[in-house]
Amino acid sequence: MARVITFGTFDVFHVGHVNIFKRAREYGSSLIVGVSSDELNINKKGRAPIYSLKSRMEIIEAIKYVDEVFVEESLELKRQYILDKKADVLVMGNDWEGRFDEFKDICEVRYLPRTPSVSTTEIIEVIRDIR
């Protein structure tokens, strides 16, 4: 059966994260999750995650749909991560639609719909507004 891989920061964990893991796992027998390092998140989003890498990895490791977790240090290494983990399917949220098509030569690429009305960025903004 296929090995599935996905990537993300997974900060301020919410039901949308659970949904993407659950749906991604349906495409194979195992799910591998690359968790963005704090440095990568700062470079990618211009801010540090709320939770540390260690905490985020512990949360992801505890999810029943996830079989393996590793640190994603660089966006430029995504192809190598897919090859190293022997992934057959790359799953990402559809907010990334088309951005990972370059990997179709080494694996199937799927973009899944995001859970409506929930995102880490929106949660952080709501919390900031409350203060």
N, C-alpha and C positions, 0 to 999 in steps of 0.2 A: 504494500500500500504506500501511498505517497507521503513524503515528508514535506510539511508546510512550514514556511518561515514568514514572520512579520517583524516590523520594527516600529519603535516609537519611544516617546519619553515616559508616558504613563504616569504623569504627575497628577496629584489630586485625583486619585483613582475613583472612577464612577461607573455606572451601569453601562455606558457606551463602551468602555474598555472590556467589560465582561462579555458584552454582545459580540464584539469583533473577535475575541478569542473563541467563543462558542461557535460562531459561524465559520471562522477560519479552520477550526479543527474538523469540521464536516468535510473538508477537502482532502483529508489524509488520515493516516494512522498516528501521526505524531505532530505536535506543534512546537516549533522553536521560536523563541522571542528574543530579539535583539533590543536591549534597553539602552537608549542614548546616554552616554556619559554626561556628567555635569558640564564639562567643557564643550562638548558637542552641542548641547542644548543652548549654552550661552552664545555660541557662534551661530546657531541656526535661528534662535528666537530672540536673541538680544537680552536674555535674562536667565538667571539661574533657576533651576527647578525649586519648588517649595520644599519638596522632600529630597533627602540625599539619595545618591545612587544606591547605596546599601539598602536603605529602606524600600526604595522602589523595587529593587530586585527581590527582596524578601516577599513583598506583596505579590509580585508576579509569580514567583516560585510556588506560592500557596494556592494558586488558582488551579482547579482540577483539570482544566482543558489544556494546560501548559505542561509540556514534558521536559523542556530544556530552556535555560535562560543564559544569555551571555551579554557582555558589554559591547555596545556599538561605539567605537572610538571615533569613527570617521565616515562621513557620507561617501567619500571616494572609495572606501573599501567594501561597499555594499556587494558588488559583484563577487569579490573574494569571499565574503561571508557566505553568500549563497552557495558558492562552490565548495568551500570548506565544510559546510554543514550538510552537503549533499541534498539540498532542498530541491524538490520537484515542482513546488508551487510557491509563489510569492503572493501574499495577500496584504493589501493595504486599503485604507478607507478611500472612498471615492472622491474625497477632497484632494487626493493626489492623482486623480485620473490622468493617464497618459505619461506621467512623470517617470514611470519605471518600465515603460515599454522597451527600453534598450536591453532589458534582461530576458526578453522573450526568446533569445537565441539559446539560453541555458536552462530556462524553466518556464512553466506556465505563469502568467501574471493575471491576477484577479483583483478588481477594485470593488469592494463591498460598500453598500450604502451605510452612511453613518447613522447612529441613533439620533432621531430628531430632537431638537431643543436641549441638547446636552453637549458641553465641551468644557475642557479644562480651562481654557481662556475665559469663557463666559462665567464659570464658577468663580474664578479668581477676581474678575471684574465685579461681580455681585458682592463678594466679601469685602472688597476695597470700598465699594459704595456704602456699605452698611457702617463701616467705621467712621 
